[in-house]
Amino acid sequence: MDQELIQIFNSEKQKLGVATRKEVHQKGYWHEAFHCWFVSEEDRNFYIYFQKRSPLKKEYPNLFDITAAGHLLAHETVQDGVREIEEELGITLSFQDLIPLGELKYSIKKANYIDNEFAHVYVYKSTHTFEDFLLQEEEVSGIIKAKFDDFYRLWLGKLETLMINGFEINNSGQKQQVTKLVNKHHFAPHQPFYYKYILEAIKQLLSKP
């Protein structure tokens, strides 16, 4: 995976060429990513879904993150990003099933790792059950959901903990039901403005009749 080829850009999104995934994060090249958030409506409540990152992941193992996300490879268009959903979650969708939230430019820097992304962000209004998910276990080790309003309040600082439920893959490779309280530290540390933008955009979307 470190040797996958990715189109790289400068901060103004002018193409510079191609680099490996490893080089992209070592040298901080700007690159494109695909993000898709699943939401659902159940019993008059809206829910937002998260994947649990595999313990094998180099970055943020075991933390809850965007439902499905990944890099766009050098030969791919944004529309091709929908493959991430099938690869990670085992759910086949078409690009037309997704609702665009726009493109976000954001940067995360830490020791030996720089992630400078142009993220193409989408929402999918899901009617799937947990039984429908077939996970790519080297990438994803579970799927959970939380009430959207509660997650929104968590990131506004109005809640300290959040009730989640879903499943994780146990050591036998079976789905094991999970219901527990979590806090902000259980989620991937995207920049605050990213969560704020996403949550406001999804809130507006869900408020439409």
SULVEN-V986368 format. One line per field, one symbol per residue. ss: DSSP state (A for helix, B for strand, O for the rest). Layout:
# SULVEN-V986368
ss: ???
This chain:
# SULVEN-V986368
ss: OOOOBBBBBOOOOOBBBBBBAAAAAAAOOBBBBBBBBBBBBBOOBBBBBBBBBOOOOOOOOOOBBOOBBBBOOOOOOAAAAAAAAAAAAOOOOOAAAOBBBBBBBBBBBBOOBBBBBBBBBBBBBOOOOAAAOOOOOOOBBBBBBBBAAAAAAAAAOOOOOBBBBBBBBOOOOOBBBBBBBBOAAABOOOOAAAAAAAAAAAAAAAAOO
